[in-house]
Structure formats: structure tokens, C-alpha cells
Amino acid sequence: GVPGAEIHGGEQTDQLLWMDDLGNGTLLSQKGENWEEILEHAYRKTLEAVAPLHHTRPEDLEPGERAALEPPFDEALYQWEQDYFFDHFVGQHRNGSGAHLRDDSGLREMIEVLAAEPRRLVHRDFQSQNIMVVPDRGVVLIDYQGMREGLPEYDLASLLWDPYMGLDKNRRAEVVKFSRELLGTTEDEGADRRLRLCLGQRLMQALGAYANLSINLGKPEFRQHIEPAFASLLEVARQEPLLKGLLELREE
């Protein structure tokens, strides 16, 4: 039920396969369009497209399907993401300033809280460049090879705090409300906290990636996304006690 590019051919064609050409239109390519007329609709369609994943529990899958997924979001993966942040953003981009926060007790507790939450399927890299907008087909998702068991709020954080798009807080609030309606999630402090924690985790992962890509992998264009992503991380750290230790980075 998730819209993706069709794959044709395969074993029957002597190791030849081909995929649909989805064109060049992405959610990112619609940046700057009118919210009420175009973008709001595009975000709603995007969440409707990923909703079948977010409704799927790991136990709904056949054993072979589950085994084919990437490793789940467990304590080890959340820790890897935080280490990625400290290795590249803190260690390289900031020359080690703030490295002592790697052992912050709040960050460790955040890992434990997130890992204890019931998992669904998630896209894992759910951001504007991986959402194709195709004439006559609507929204089609790509780059889903990282799909795994995790929390839908991680995908939601990836989408709405994507520094490529730069949505304001009012637009984000509208889309969060729509997402919760789709998933049947109650609007309460527990849901808000889960989103805050997923957001902090995702932003740390993204900052590690932007630093690694720009410093080590010859892609300096990613450096421009560091400042807005870091600003978002500090903003959520001001709201979430388990992340408040990261506010020291502002002062380093």
C-alpha cells in the first residue's frame, strides 16, 4: 500500500531490471510554493503515503519479511546515532568542543526511553528529497532501503524539521495534528515528549551526517545545513529536560 517506483524484470530477464522514471519533481522542488494552495496538500499526501508503514507492527510481518529489514531502532542504534554526532559534528566540525557531553546522563536516559517504546515500520530517511511528486500519480516514496522497526515520530521529525525546507512552527503544528489523526495517536504530553525525543535524536544524526559529508566525503554543500539543524537542536533542548545538557554546546 506504500507508493514506490515499480521494478520490472528481474531473474526472468537474465539479470536485467528497470525501474519507473519518476522525473525530477520532489517535495523540495516545491519549496516556496503557496502553503494553502500546494504545500499543505503535498505534506498531507506525503503522510498518507507513509501511513501504511506507520500502522504496521513488527509482529504483523512474516518472519522472512522481518529478517530482510535493516537492524531495528534499539539501544545500540540510538547509541550509534549519538556517537556519530559526537564523532563528526562535535569532534570534527567543533574541534572536540563539548566532547564531554557524550557521557551526559540525560542522553543515555533518552536512549532507554525511546528503545522501550512499541515499534512500527519507519522509512528512516523521510525528508523532502526522498519524496517524489509525480504528475498523475501524486506522492511516491524513494530511498527506503533503510526501512526498519522504529517510531513513526522519528519519520515525522525527519520530515518537518528537514532543514532543506525550513518550515515554520505553525506549519509544523498543522502537519503534526494531521499525522496524529492518521495514526489515531492521542494528543497528550506522552506523544509530545516522544516527538521531542525523536526530534533530538534525528537532529543529532543529521548533524553528524552533514559534518561527515562536508569534511570527509568531499561534499561541502552540506555545510550550509549545519546552522539551521543546530538551531533546531538547541530549540528542542530548551523544551526537553533529557536534552538540556546539549545547551552547553551553545556556550562552548
Secondary structure as UniProt FT lines:
FT   STRAND          7..10
FT   HELIX           11..13
FT   TURN            14..15
FT   STRAND          16..19
FT   HELIX           28..30
FT   TURN            31..32
FT   HELIX           35..39
FT   HELIX           40..54
FT   HELIX           58..60
FT   HELIX           63..67
FT   HELIX           75..84
FT   HELIX           85..93
FT   TURN            94..98
FT   HELIX           99..103
FT   HELIX           105..115
FT   STRAND          120..122
FT   HELIX           128..130
FT   STRAND          131..134
FT   TURN            135..137
FT   STRAND          138..141
FT   TURN            145..146
FT   STRAND          148..150
FT   HELIX           152..160
FT   TURN            163..165
FT   HELIX           169..183
FT   HELIX           189..215
FT   HELIX           220..225
FT   HELIX           226..239
FT   HELIX           241..247
FT   HELIX           248..251
//
